[in-house]
Amino acid sequence: MEYSNQSDIYEFFLIGLTYSPDVESYIFSLFLSMYFVTIIGNLLIILAVSFESHLHTPMYFFIANLSMTDICISTTIIPKMLVNIQTQDPSITYIGCLSQACFVLIFGGLESCLLAVMAYDRYLAIGHPLRYTVIMNPCLCVLLVLLSLLISTMNALLHSLMLLKLSFCTNWNILHFFCELVQVIKLACSDTFINTLLIYTVTSAFAGVPLAGIIFSYVQIVASILKISSVQGRNKAFSTCGSHLSVVLLFYGTAFGVYMSSAVSDSSVKNVVFSMMYIVVPQMLNPFIYSLRNREMKQAMRHLIFSVVLPSS
C-alpha cells in the first residue's frame, strides 16, 4: 500500500453527507437555518449581557462566554460544510483539516470546562449565598474562563501535534461532515497506538474531570436544596439549575455516544447523527434553554431588540 506523509497530502474529502442533489439541498437548507439561529440567538445573549447592567453577574458572564464558544465551534464547522455542499466539492486542504480538528477540540473542551464552572457557580449561589459575591468576584470569574481556555488549548495542541506525525494512505476520504479527530486517525497508515492512547486517556481524563466537578457540584446543590424549608424556595433553587443540567446531559451524553460508537462501529451515519447532537444542536438550543426561560434575560433581550428596531429619537 502506498504511503504519503504530510508534505505529500494536499487535501482530504469529507464524504459524510454525500447524497443525491435533492437530499443535499435539504441538508444545506437545514444546516444554514441551524447556523443562522445559532449565531443570532447567541449573539443576542452576548449583547444583552454586555449592555444590561443588571445582568453583570457571574452567572450571566459565564452564559455569555458559553454563547461565544457556541458561535466559535459552529463557525469552525458549518460554513465549510455549506460551501462543500453548494459547490459539490467535498475537499478540504490538509492544513485546513488539521486546523479544523484543532479548533473543534479547543472550543469543545472549552465548552466542557465552562459547563463545570457554571455548575460550581450555581453551587456557591445556592449553598453559600452570603459568601457568594465575595468568592465569585470578577477577577475569579475571568481567571476561571482563561484557565478553561488554557487547558482546552493545551489538550488540542497535544492531539494536533501527534496528528502531524502520522502518515496517510492514498484513501483520504473522511466519513464525516467535518475533520473529526478519530475519523482522521483512522485514515493513517502509520502506527496510531499513541494517538489512540491519547484519545482514551488524556481526552477521557480531560472530559472526566469537568464531569466529576459537575457531579460533585450537583450533589452539593441537592443537599443544600433539601435543607430549604419552604417549597417555593426549593422550586426556585431547582429552576436555576434545570436548564444547565439538561444541556450537560445532552452535551456529555451524545459526546460519549460518539466516541463509544466510533470505537465499536464504523457506521458513518451513526457518527454523523451523534456528532450533530453534540457539536451543532446544543449550540443552537443554548439561547432557548438558558435564556428564554429566564425572566431577566427575556426582559433584557426584549429591551435590546426594541432599542434597535425602535430607537429613541
Protein Blocks (a to p, Z undefined) as FASTA:
>chain_A
ZZddfklpmbdcdfklgccfklmmmmmmmmmmmmmmmmmmmmmmmmmmmmmmklmcfklm
mmmmmmmmmmmmmmmmmmmmmmmmmnopabdcfklmmmmmmmmmmmmmmmmmmmmmmmmm
mmmmmmmmmlmmmmmgfklmmmmmmmmmmmmmmmmmmmmmmmmmpccdfblcdcbfbdcf
klmmmmpmbdcklmmmmmmmmmmmmmmmmmmmmmmmmmmmmmmmmmpmblklmmmmmmmm
mmmmmmmmmmmmmmmmmmmmmmmpccfklmmmmmmmmmmmmmmmmmmmmmmmpmklmmmm
mmmmmmmmmccZZ
